[in-house]
Amino acid sequence: MGDRSQPVSAENLSPALLGRLPSEVRKPAYDRTALRPGIAHIGVGAFHRCHQAEYTDDLLAKDFDRWGLVGINIRPPLLADTLGRQDGLYTRLIRQNDEVEARIVGSIMRVVDSQDNAAPALDVLASPEIEMVTMTVTEKGYCHIPSSGALDLDHPDIVHDLANPQTPRSVPGILARALELRMATHGRPVTLLSCDNVPTNGTILGNVVRTFAERRGGKLADWIEANVAFPSAMVDRIAPAPTAADIDTVEQRFGYRDGAVVVGERFRQWVIENRFAGRVPRWDLVGASFVDDVTPFEHLKMRVLNGAQTTLSYLGVLGGFEHTFEAIADPLLADFVRRMLTEETLPTLMPVPGISPTAYVEQSLSRLTNTAIRHRNHQIATDGSQKIVQRLLNPIRDRLAKGGGIELLSVPVASWMAYLIKASARFGRAWQVSDPFAERIATIADRIGSNSKLLADAILGIDAVFDPSLAANAMFRAHVVADLDGLLSNDPIGFVRQVCSGPTDAPLKQPARSA
Ligand code: CS2
């Protein structure tokens, strides 16, 4: 076919296009030109665009108050290339199986690329008009030790930032520098609100920033104590990394192009600890909850929804499934996850105001069956070392403390190990992985080969992930060894079947294969 048969490419999303969009596409119901920057957000990925920016868009439509968002990226991708070109506008699609609902979100006023140099980020974060800083910087962005929550003083970026505090590259270093600039100029208070799936995320963020400030010396730590709040928050909405197919969906269904489209499920939740400094956007007017204690909500979400996702991701990859919805469509994996959550995870949860835990399990599992949410198992499997503490190891520890069994919860822990082991050269580099501990585990696998006991011993010795008292627990170790043996066999899913068919209080599993 010649060039003339190429379709004329559709117009790109821009403020000028808003008035000409199809009526079924919902548009910002307020005057964007009257927005004033008040919130800065670090990490403008799919999740932010599907969550905090949407809540803010709702708030602007309901109770304007001029809360504009300034987006900052300190890691790829570049925002100017996507959102910048569209003046911060983007399409948020809600997808539920065959249904598609489109909405243009207008709350992001401006975007700042600060990947090469922290100066542009610091300019925004230190400015007096910013009173709320939210962030989604992924679990590893906090530079903390997952098993203890303390700032990792050996982290190369932290070492760099303590030596070069005015040109930081880590999140704790950038925030500490921004707070120092605030202290030295206008002195206005600010809330730093973590929106990552890190347990007690506000406490961890407060720890890493304060520890960094203390190391710097001077008055900064005292100023932070008096002027900065670090509330914890539970955030929830499944919003996988967007793909070229999502951009095409917008073009085919609605007739325009949007390089920054995001796709999410209908469900969303945001529970924020009522602990603020300075002015606060009233997100509680549009569906968020401000509460005294986020912990019960956080345990529920991370152990049930995220625990199920992580379990399905590793078992899914081992079983040859590409996406969550495909893994959960397998009756055996669905049965395994439901039983794990019901029999072992639920008893570790605190009562959660207004929520029935068993209904929450069913609702979570049903969310994962949505075939329009194409969440890749490898995406969820990424950075498992930063996720398994809150999703799996903490409930395991709680079970063991109460004398409960962990024969199901130990399986995904071993499946995380098997996932990284199989990515090693000695195991044929079954797939590419991304995890701060991937290299360490590949080295272990290359050295040890297929002896599950020695493999488990070596990996359980990584104390940044496994706190030594848990790693020393005989029941936990024995389960992990037996599970690893089964999951590294030629029939990992057969092993899961065997676990499912065994009595749930069996003290130990049978090794699935001969040594
Ligand atoms: C997922 C989360 O990639 C992952 O780790 O488990 O991004 C998950 O989809 C969200 O926490 C849902 O709120």
Boltz pocket constraint, residues with backbone or C-beta under 6 A from the ligand:
constraints:
  - pocket:
      binder: B
      contacts: [[A, 197], [A, 235], [A, 236], [A, 237], [A, 238], [A, 239], [A, 306], [A, 309], [A, 310], [A, 379], [A, 380], [A, 381], [A, 382], [A, 387]]
      max_distance: 6.0
